[in-house]
Every structure is written in structure tokens, then in C-alpha cells.
Amino acid sequence: MWKTGRDWCDAPMLAYGPPPSVRRTVLDDDRYVFRIDAFTPETIPMARLAAYMAELAALLGEEGSVHFEKITKGSAKLAVKVERPAVTKVRNNVNEARMGVHGTRGDRYRKLNEMLRSDNAEGTLKLNNSNVLAFPGRKEPRPPKLGPFNQAFARDGQLVRIGGKDKTAHAWIQDSDGQTWSFEVSRGLARELAPHLFEGVIRLIGTVRATRNDDGEWVYDGLKAHQFEELRAESLMDALGRIRALPASETWLTDAWQRLAQERDED
């Protein structure tokens, strides 16, 4: 079903269709206009314009059916035409961007918004003269920076490298997401770690220098490990089987229900 007017424009998440001004019996080519309020066609640098166009193209998708038409007067407005066969797919891509989920076109939305913020700008994306996406850019509240400060830190993974020529060495582990972490370790700890190279999963334990940036993301550097633990390599089913094999007195308290009820009442 189609959402109408204000409901569609203000919907915080997925919108199911365009307002009446966009609605047509037979789908024609769509026209999108991406507006950047801080620039005009005469002032926007060519390289910056190209960067905006590349990110907008990635957000819209369907590259073979999406075409740049022109940049219009006033604020810099990038006019784009979407061929009829790709209209529905591109609208779905725009809706996906609105949902903001990481690993989807929501990443492209955040990238464009960050570009606008760095240019002290804000923007909009219109579909056939109706707003479909708002980019707050400079107006978006930013979380305060925190740090840097030192804190306890640990990471699990497979040891993939050990090296170093000075008084300290470095140990690299790769976690389950494929990210590699480099820890500074003493030569003594490096010797203890050596037999575990490419063998099983270990946990490096130590400290890190942590900073939260303007985007609310934590950045870690200065990783130092002082000790490690060898972790048991077992599947989820093996772990559940081991827990089930424990005596009932070790896995469940006889007065568990009463204690839970008491904690609930105290809350």
C-alpha cells in the first residue's frame, strides 16, 4: 500500500511508497535531485563534486540505469535520471538507506552525511519534487569526545604472527571477524606464545589506549599484552553437552525461582 504525504516524508524508518505527487499509474523515469546547501555550481570544487556523485551513485545503485543529467543553479543540486526498468529497485535502495542498517546502503547515507558535515553543509534528496531523504550534516548532534585514557583490554583470536627486533616484540592475533590486532609483548611472553602460532585460540590480556571520536566510535591504540590464556576449542553443541553433564546442584539453584521473584519485587 502507498503511504501518503507527511507520513511518508516523516517516517523514521522504511517507507512503503511515494506521496500523491510521485504516484503514477504507469511508472515513468524517476528524477532525483541531491541538494548541497553550502555550495553553488560555481563554488563547488570539481574533486568534491566527483566525490559526492560517487557516493550518491553507490546509494542509488543500479549503475547502468542511473544517469547524471545536470547541476542546477542556486545551491548545488545534482539532477539524476533513473530509467523506468530500475525505478522500483532504486526506490527500494533509497528506503534501505533510510533504515540506516550497517553493512547496507545505510553506510552510504552516513558517508554522504559525514561529507556534508565536514563541508559545514546539509542536504536533501528529492524524488520527483518530494523530499525522500534528509541529511542533517552540520546540524546533526555529535557525541562528545572521550579520552584518550588507558584501560584493561583483552582480545580472543588465533595467533598469526610474532616479531620484533628491539627489547619488545609484537604479537598479532586474528579475531573471529577477521580483524587483526597487534599487541606489544615482552620477549619472554613472545617465547611463551611461540608454540601457539597458528594453533587454536588464545586470549591476550593487557591494556589499551582508548579514545572515542566525534562519530561515537572507539579507537584503540597502544595495545600491550602482559599475559595470555589458552582457550578451549569446542563447538556450541559441545559446550552445551558439557553443561548438561554437570550435576543439577551445580547448574541450578533449588531456590532460584524464589530469588528471581525477590529481585523483581526489589526493583
Secondary structure, DSSP 8 states (H G I E B T S, - for coil): ----HHHHHH-SS---S--TTT--SS---EEEEEEETT--TTTS-HHHHHHHHHHHHHHH--GGGEEEEEEETTTEEEEEEE-GGGHHHHHHHHHHHHHT-TTTTHHHHHHHHHHHHHTT--EEEEETTEEEEEE-GGGS-----EEEEEEEEEEEEEEEEEE-SSSEEEEEEE-TTS-EEEEEEEHHHHHHHGGGTTSSEEEEEEEEEEEE-TTS-EEEEEEEEEEEEEE----HHHHHHHHHTS-HHHHS-TTHHHHHHHHHHH-
